[in-house]
């Protein structure tokens, strides 16, 4: 992760009074293929990291993600900049947090239900 991306993530966390929880570039996110398009908003939610994942699930469009088993595909964080670089700043948010952004406007909020099984 570049120093610039880390600084953007730290700034985002400071803005909301949160502890920075890095998403190392060698780990994976679950991402829907439509994120690679120009569809907005781009949404993300973070579960607890597990194994070689960051806990992030990212999709584009209004509403919640599809429950289809093949909706999310694995993608290393290091390749996310090729898909949608504007969302990298959100990846330092801790588990239990969500965001939508259209590239200009954004919202960030805690969703405690993400941390219950």
Secondary structure, 3 states (H helix, E strand, C coil): CCHHHHHHHHHHHHHCCCCCCCCCCCCEEEEEHHHHCCCCCEEEEECCCCCCEEEEEEEECCCCCCCCCCCEEEEEHHHHHHHHHHHHHHCCCCCCEEEEECCCCEEEEECHHHHCC
